[in-house]
Amino acid sequence: MKTDQIPAPEQNPDEPIDKKENLFEVAEKQLERAFKVVQLDESLQTIVKQPKNEIIIHFPVRLTSGKIQLFKGYRVQHNNVLGPFKGGMRYHHNVYLDECKALAAWMTWKCALQNIPFGGGKGGVKFDPSAHNMEDLERITRRFTHALGTNIGPEWDIPAPDVGTNSQTMDWMMDTYSNMVSMSDKQAVKRVVTGKSIVCGGSPGREEATGRGIVHCINQWALEKRFSLPGSTLAVQGFGNVGSNTAQILSRMGVSLIAVGDHTGYWRHPEGFNPYKISEYVRAHRSLQGYPGGQSISRDEFFATKCDIFVPAALELQITEKEAKIMNCKVVVEGANGPTDIDGENLLLSRGIDIIPDILANSGGVIVSYYEWLQNKRSETWDIEDVRSRLETRMSSTYQLVSEKARFLKVDTRTACYAIALERLQQVYTRRGIWP
Ligand code: GLU
């Protein structure tokens, strides 16, 4: 190994590099709010406030340039009392420890809320994937998986795609992991990750699942509010997997996408964009930068766009007090994890804008991850119709359960989601206790 290479600059993993707020503080405040309204044992409060394990790994990778670069990888395992740790792996230059802690906790609540037998985890690697070619991405993924070793496992901790990763990343992870176990276990460990490509054991309908789940929530919301979706308007921030699937499915229901944007810019089109064309453009250019349709607008103009449904499907902490003040929509449906901070949420609610919170709205992804894991475990392949109808049933019934809970407790929807999730965890802790 050459030793004259300069490693990547060290950053404090506890600090977000370009955010004013720390995501874990937002997660803590949400939890505190739930503890105030739900009668929970103090001991449960103590247990779930912090994750069980926080793993940080530095691993060197020989890149195609010939250089050896040191990467920083994370895996936070929040809770596994309901089942194996479960959650995405994120590739982004701003991945930091407290972000993974918040995202891992949200996975615990998300799985508990949906009553699927998984706990919560999240991790990733701090680097910009768009600055690397495919060969480098493969090397980074394989080295990361190897460095994680038995910290992941099909009955222990099951990664999935997240920001900056996709089915190809999962295929590499699965392949690397299965080459680390004995020959006779290779097939059995396929389910160490979900969100794989279909040919490598992924589930039909996994890729569209988060977007589809969001649409089921919007449908339920519309039924509840007696709101007619055909002819209504939509704004979407972020046009990756979640944003694009949501906009495409809604467009088939007559919902018009009138504003769109990502970290490269924002666009408006009063007559409506074609979401399929935008997806194609984003696939080819990796972002919306230079999109030729519609009218280019500022970030503030985007948030102030009058529309019915607003879907933040980019990164966290996008809706603070500043944005909440100018937003002009009926409902915010959180496709991203943690897009709204505490002040932003309070202001939206006081302005009568509904919020369908992340742990409910975007849970379609992990639900179909569970279906993929089950299919792998049973050596089955389900039809897409089967996956879709199971997803719809589960999303709709959980939505209704949350609505009832919110009415019963007289709380906001997010707190109602937390209440359901925490009560499920409490039941298990009460029976099992802590030992030794
Ligand atoms: N990363 C997705 C999420 O935040 C999916 C997780 C999974 O499928 O395990 O929910």
Residues whose N, C-alpha, C, O or C-beta is under 5 A from the ligand:
A	BS01	LIG	K86 G87 G88 I158 A160 P161 D162 N362 G365 V366 S369
